Amino acid sequence: MATQVEELADNKVRLTVEVPQADLRHAVEHATHDLAESVKVPGFRKGKVPPQVLQARIGRERIFTEAVESHIGGWFLTAAATTRIRPVAAPEYDYDLPSSEEDEFRFTATVAVQPKPEPADWTELEVPYAEPEVAAELVDQELEALRESVAELAPVEGRPARTGDVLVIDALDENGEGQRDLVVELGSGRLVEELERALIGASAGETKEVEFEAADGSTSKATVEVKEVKEKILAPLDDELARSASEFDTLEELRADIDRRIREVLEEEAETQFRAAAVDALVEASNVQVGGPLVEARTRELLNGLGRSLESRGISAEAYFQLSGQTAEELVQRMGAEAALSVARELVLEAVADQLGIEVSDAEIEELIREQAELAGDDPDDTVRQVFESGREEVLRADLRLRKALDRVAAEAKRVPADVARAREEIWTPDKETSPTETKLWTPGSKEPA
């Protein structure tokens, strides 16, 4: 879709968009089908009106009007993504209707846009970075979990069940239905609280009557028979454990590998936090100002995403407000702050990308699509074809472009030890009297909050 951009006064632009014949043909076919479903023609059932009859009945102009009006919004958004403009209001369209689906169709869209900021010199930014340290306790916890996973189970004698024991139970409801020979570990969190309490102190052969509250608020009863009680026999922390539970020959080698894996995770988290702090520092140094419809639209996106997440988990809005301890007004305010920061970050990174002349090739987009398709278990070739046919590659192109810009900022900003940064923050200055609004960290490619 070829698009030309003309900059106008008052932060407005005019896009001249040329719609490919295939897209116009699809729009006409879609409009013809929709009108055939709604227009009544004597002698034909709805949806069964032949295109020629429909055209003779209502005229080609109405069909083309429907085709353009129902698709021009999508064509505009594609053109806006391709040219990297950020509309802050609804566009004003100007066009002449085509006389045939084989004609070339062109329209103009005049729209107010968010002005791009002038990025500060990010190489002069001082950004805190916390060097990861692996505490010995973390390694010990992983070793203990490994011991637990390979522990032997031995029948308990002379004492009742306690936390950490493994029980074999029959759990039946009032109708005699349920699960038999269910293996559970006390304290693992798999059982409802009432059942967990009832089984602590139980012995093999004992039967318990348990009353608990169901998910819908009703009360249910269950009969639980304890068939076996076993305890874990943990192997000693030695080279034999390393050989039996891992590919290493010594405990020292196993401990070193665990330390390495934990360090990699902590380094990744530290790098993510540094990248977010770097773009935040650049937003502040560049004095990026955002607001209006752009932030309002992003706020709605965040709120809708949260709503879908709650719905998928079966949580009502009322329950969420009770659990989170906030009101609807406070939620909207928080989401608005997150949206403003998200937009500000994107704007400043776009300005960086423009300044550096960063571009993203189709080959880079295809590589990303293939990676994601393979992770999801989808056919890479099929996924690549679907993305490019639908025009969604431009969204990925914009996202990768922001990532590249952030890569550059993070690589060239000055890393300051976190303790030094904290010490500087503790030194009072007049501009620090106002606490910053708490917001969720954003990096390009991030998902809807949950």
C-alpha positions in Angstrom: 0.0 0.0 0.0 1.9 3.1 -1.3 1.6 6.1 1.1 2.8 9.6 0.8 3.1 11.9 3.9 2.7 15.7 3.8 3.4 17.6 7.0 0.9 20.4 7.7 0.7 23.1 10.4 -0.5 22.5 13.9 0.9 19.0 14.2 -1.2 17.6 11.4 -0.3 15.4 8.4 -2.0 14.5 5.2 -1.6 10.9 4.0 -2.2 10.0 0.4 -2.9 6.3 0.2 -3.0 4.2 -2.9 -5.1 1.0 -2.3 -4.0 -2.1 -4.3 -6.5 -3.5 -6.7 -6.6 -6.8 -4.8 -7.6 -5.0 -1.6 -10.3 -2.9 -3.4 -11.6 -6.1 -5.1 -11.8 -7.8 -1.7 -13.7 -4.9 -0.2 -16.2 -4.9 -3.0 -16.8 -8.6 -2.7 -17.2 -8.2 1.1 -19.6 -5.3 0.7 -21.7 -7.2 -1.9 -22.0 -10.2 0.4 -23.0 -8.0 3.4 -25.6 -6.1 1.3 -27.0 -9.4 -0.1 -27.6 -10.5 3.5 -29.6 -7.3 4.4 -31.3 -6.1 1.2 -34.7 -7.6 0.4 -35.2 -8.5 -3.3 -38.6 -10.1 -4.3 -38.2 -13.7 -5.4 -34.9 -14.2 -3.6 -34.1 -15.3 0.0 -31.7 -13.2 2.0 -28.1 -14.0 1.3 -29.1 -15.7 -2.0 -29.3 -12.6 -4.2 -27.0 -12.9 -7.2 -24.5 -10.0 -7.5 -25.8 -8.9 -10.8 -29.4 -8.8 -9.4 -28.2 -6.9 -6.3 -26.3 -4.4 -8.5 -29.3 -3.8 -10.7 -31.5 -3.4 -7.6 -29.4 -0.9 -5.5 -26.8 0.4 -8.0 -23.1 0.1 -8.1 -22.6 3.4 -6.3 -24.1 2.0 -3.1 -22.0 -1.1 -3.3 -18.8 0.9 -3.7 -19.8 3.3 -0.9 -20.3 0.3 1.4 -17.0 -1.2 0.3 -15.0 2.0 0.9 -16.7 3.1 4.2 -16.3 -0.4 5.7 -12.6 -0.7 4.8 -11.1 2.8 4.7 -10.5 2.7 8.5 -8.4 -0.4 8.2 -6.5 1.0 5.2 -5.8 4.2 7.1 -4.4 2.3 10.2 -2.2 0.2 7.9 -0.9 3.4 6.2 -0.4 5.0 9.6 1.6 2.1 10.9 3.7 2.0 7.7 4.6 5.7 7.9 5.0 5.6 11.7 2.6 8.4 12.5 0.6 8.5 15.7 -2.9 9.9 15.2 -4.4 11.6 18.2 -7.8 12.2 16.6 -10.1 10.7 14.0 -8.9 11.4 10.4 -10.8 13.4 7.8 -11.1 11.5 4.5 -11.4 12.8 1.0 -11.9 10.5 -2.0 -13.8 9.9 -5.2 -15.6 6.5 -5.4 -14.2 4.1 -7.9 -16.4 3.1 -10.8 -15.0 -0.5 -11.0 -13.2 -2.8 -8.7 -10.5 -2.9 -11.4 -9.8 0.8 -11.0 -7.1 2.3 -8.9 -8.4 3.8 -5.7 -6.7 6.6 -3.8 -7.8 8.6 -0.8 -6.4 11.2 1.5 -6.6 11.3 5.3 -5.8 14.5 7.2 -5.2 13.8 10.9 -3.7 15.4 14.0 -0.6 13.5 15.2 1.5 13.4 18.4 4.6 15.6 17.8 7.8 13.7 18.0 10.2 14.7 20.8 13.8 15.6 20.4 15.8 12.9 22.2 18.4 13.9 24.7 22.0 12.6 24.4 21.5 9.1 25.9 25.3 8.6 26.0 25.4 11.1 28.9 22.6 9.3 30.9 23.7 7.7 34.2 21.4 4.7 34.8 21.6 2.4 37.9 22.5 -1.2 37.3 22.4 -3.9 40.1 25.2 -6.4 39.6 23.6 -9.8 40.3 24.8 -11.8 43.3 23.9 -15.4 43.9 23.3 -16.0 47.6 24.5 -19.3 48.9 21.0 -19.9 50.3 19.5 -19.9 46.8 21.9 -22.7 45.8 21.1 -24.6 49.0 17.4 -24.3 48.3 17.8 -25.8 44.8 19.9 -28.6 46.2 17.2 -29.3 48.8 14.5 -29.4 46.1 16.7 -31.8 44.2 17.0 -34.1 47.2 13.2 -33.9 47.7 12.6 -34.9 44.0 14.7 -38.1 44.3 13.8 -39.0 47.9 12.7 -42.5 48.7 9.3 -43.1 50.4 9.1 -45.3 53.5 6.0 -46.3 55.5 5.5 -44.3 58.6 5.4 -46.2 61.9 4.5 -45.1 65.3 3.4 -41.5 64.6 0.5 -39.7 62.8 0.9 -37.8 59.5 2.6 -34.4 59.5 3.6 -31.8 56.9 5.9 -33.2 54.3 4.5 -36.7 54.5 3.0 -38.4 51.4 -0.4 -39.9 51.8 -2.5 -42.3 49.7 -6.2 -41.4 50.2 -9.7 -42.1 48.9 -11.6 -38.8 48.7 -15.4 -39.3 48.0 -18.3 -36.9 48.0 -21.7 -37.4 49.5 -22.7 -39.4 46.5 -19.8 -41.8 46.8 -18.0 -40.2 43.8 -14.5 -38.8 43.7 -10.9 -40.0 43.5 -9.4 -43.2 44.8 -5.8 -44.0 45.5 -5.0 -40.3 45.3 -1.4 -39.5 46.2 -0.9 -36.1 48.0 1.9 -34.4 49.8 0.8 -32.5 52.9 1.9 -28.9 52.8 2.3 -28.9 49.0 -0.8 -26.7 48.5 -2.7 -29.2 46.3 -5.5 -29.8 48.9 -8.1 -27.3 50.1 -7.3 -25.9 53.5 -10.1 -27.8 55.4 -8.9 -31.2 54.0 -5.2 -30.3 54.7 -6.1 -29.6 58.3 -8.0 -32.8 58.7 -5.2 -35.0 57.4 -2.5 -33.5 59.7 -2.4 -35.9 62.6 -4.3 -38.7 60.8 -3.0 -42.3 60.7 -3.2 -45.1 58.1 -6.7 -46.7 58.2 -8.4 -43.7 59.6 -11.5 -42.1 58.0 -12.3 -38.4 58.3 -15.5 -36.5 57.5 -14.6 -33.1 56.1 -16.9 -30.1 55.5 -15.6 -27.4 53.2 -16.9 -24.4 51.2 -17.1 -25.0 47.4 -16.2 -22.4 44.8 -19.8 -21.2 44.4 -20.1 -20.5 48.1 -22.1 -23.6 49.0 -21.0 -26.1 51.6 -19.9 -29.7 50.7 -19.0 -32.7 52.7 -16.4 -35.4 51.8 -15.3 -38.7 53.3 -11.6 -39.2 53.2 -10.0 -42.5 54.0 -6.2 -42.5 54.7 -4.9 -45.7 53.2 -1.1 -45.1 53.5 1.2 -42.6 55.2 4.8 -42.4 54.0 7.7 -40.2 54.8 10.5 -39.0 52.6 13.9 -40.4 53.2 16.3 -37.8 51.9 19.7 -38.8 50.5 22.8 -37.1 51.9 24.3 -34.2 50.0 27.3 -35.9 48.5 28.8 -37.0 45.2 26.5 -40.0 45.0 23.5 -37.7 45.0 25.1 -35.6 42.2 25.7 -38.7 40.1 22.2 -40.2 40.6 20.2 -37.0 40.2 22.2 -35.1 37.5 24.8 -35.5 34.8 27.6 -34.4 37.1 30.1 -36.6 38.9 30.6 -34.5 42.0 28.6 -32.3 44.3 30.9 -29.4 43.7 30.2 -29.6 39.9 26.5 -29.8 40.6 26.6 -26.8 42.9 28.6 -24.8 40.4 26.0 -25.6 37.6 23.1 -24.5 39.9 25.0 -21.3 40.7 25.5 -20.6 37.0 21.9 -21.2 36.1 20.6 -18.9 38.9 23.1 -16.2 37.9 21.9 -16.3 34.3 18.3 -15.7 35.4 19.3 -12.9 37.7 21.4 -11.3 35.0 18.5 -11.4 32.6 16.2 -9.8 35.2 18.9 -7.1 36.0 19.3 -6.3 32.3 15.5 -6.0 31.8 15.3 -3.6 34.7 18.3 -1.6 33.4 16.7 -1.3 29.9 13.5 0.0 31.4 15.4 2.4 33.7 17.4 3.6 30.7 14.4 4.5 28.6 12.7 6.1 31.6 15.8 8.3 32.1 15.7 9.2 28.4 12.0 10.1 28.7 12.7 12.4 31.6 15.8 14.0 30.0 14.0 14.6 26.8 11.0 16.1 28.6 8.5 14.0 26.7 4.9 15.3 27.1 2.0 13.0 26.2 -1.8 13.1 26.7 -5.1 13.5 24.9 -6.7 10.8 22.8 -3.5 8.8 22.3 -3.1 8.1 26.0 -6.9 7.7 26.4 -6.9 5.0 23.7 -3.9 3.2 25.3 -5.7 3.4 28.7 -8.8 1.7 27.2 -6.5 -1.0 25.7 -5.0 -1.7 29.1 -8.4 -1.8 30.8 -9.9 -4.1 28.2 -6.9 -6.4 28.5 -7.3 -6.6 32.2 -11.0 -7.3 31.8 -10.3 -10.1 29.4 -7.7 -11.6 31.7 -10.1 -11.5 34.7 -12.9 -13.0 32.6 -10.6 -15.9 31.5 -9.8 -16.7 35.1 -13.4 -16.4 36.2 -12.9 -13.4 38.4 -15.5 -10.7 38.6 -14.7 -7.0 38.6 -16.2 -6.7 42.2 -13.9 -9.5 43.4 -10.9 -7.9 41.8 -11.5 -4.6 43.5 -11.9 -6.3 46.8 -8.7 -8.4 46.3 -6.6 -5.4 45.0 -8.0 -3.0 47.6 -8.6 -0.2 45.0 -11.7 1.5 43.5 -12.6 1.7 39.9 -11.5 5.3 39.8 -8.1 4.4 41.3 -7.7 1.6 38.7 -8.5 4.0 35.8 -6.0 6.5 37.2 -3.3 3.8 37.5 -3.9 2.5 34.0 -3.8 6.1 32.7 -0.4 6.6 34.3 0.9 3.3 32.8 -0.5 4.3 29.4 1.1 7.7 29.5 4.5 6.2 30.4 4.1 3.5 27.7 3.3 6.1 25.0 6.2 8.4 26.2 8.7 5.5 26.0 7.5 4.6 22.5 7.7 8.2 21.3 11.2 8.8 22.5 12.5 5.5 21.1 10.9 6.3 17.8 12.7 9.6 17.8 16.0 7.7 18.6 15.3 5.3 15.7 14.7 8.2 13.3 17.8 10.0 14.5 19.9 6.8 13.9 18.2 5.8 10.7 17.2 2.4 12.0 15.2 0.2 9.6 13.9 -3.4 9.8 14.0 -5.6 6.8 11.4 -8.2 5.8 14.0 -10.9 6.4 14.3 -9.8 10.1 10.5 -9.9 10.5 10.3 -13.3 8.9 13.0 -14.6 11.2 11.1 -13.4 14.3 7.8 -14.9 13.0 9.5 -18.3 12.4 11.0 -18.3 15.9 7.7 -17.6 17.5 5.9 -20.1 15.3 8.3 -22.8 16.2 7.9 -22.1 20.0 4.1 -22.2 19.6 4.3 -25.5 17.6 2.9 -23.9 14.5 4.0 -24.3 10.9 6.6 -21.5 10.3 6.0 -21.2 6.5 2.2 -21.0 7.0 2.5 -18.4 9.8 4.9 -16.2 7.7 2.4 -16.3 4.8 -0.6 -15.5 7.0 1.2 -12.5 8.7 2.3 -10.9 5.5 -1.0 -11.5 3.7 -2.9 -9.8 6.5 -0.5 -6.8 6.7 0.4 -7.6 10.3 4.1 -7.5 9.5 4.1 -3.7 9.9 3.2 -4.0 13.5 6.2 -6.3 14.0 8.4 -4.0 12.0 7.6 -1.1 14.3 8.1 -3.2 17.3 11.5 -4.5 16.2 12.5 -1.0 15.3 11.8 0.2 18.9 13.8 -2.8 20.2 16.8 -1.8 18.1 16.6 1.7 19.4 16.4 0.5 23.0 19.3 -1.8 22.4 21.4 1.2 21.3 20.3 3.4 24.2 21.0 0.6 26.8 24.4 -0.2 25.2 25.5 3.5 25.2 24.1 4.8 28.5 26.4 5.0 31.5 25.9 2.2 34.0 26.1 3.4 37.6 26.3 0.9 40.5 22.8 0.7 42.1 24.2 1.5 45.6 25.8 4.7 44.2 22.5 5.7 42.5 20.6 5.1 45.8 23.1 7.2 47.7 22.6 10.1 45.2 18.8 9.7 45.4 19.0 10.2 49.2 20.6 13.6 48.8 17.6 16.0 48.9 17.1 18.5 46.2 13.9 20.7 45.7 12.8 18.8 42.5 12.5 15.5 44.5 9.7 16.6 46.8 7.1 15.1 44.4 7.1 11.3 44.3 6.9 9.8 40.9 3.7 7.9 39.9 4.2 4.2 40.2 3.9 2.6 36.8 4.5 -0.8 35.2 7.8 -1.1 33.4 7.5 -1.4 29.6 9.8 -2.6 26.9 8.9 -3.0 23.2 7.0 -6.2 22.7 5.5 -6.4 26.2 1.9 -8.1 26.7 -1.4 -6.7 28.2 -1.3 -6.5 32.0 -3.0 -9.3 33.7 
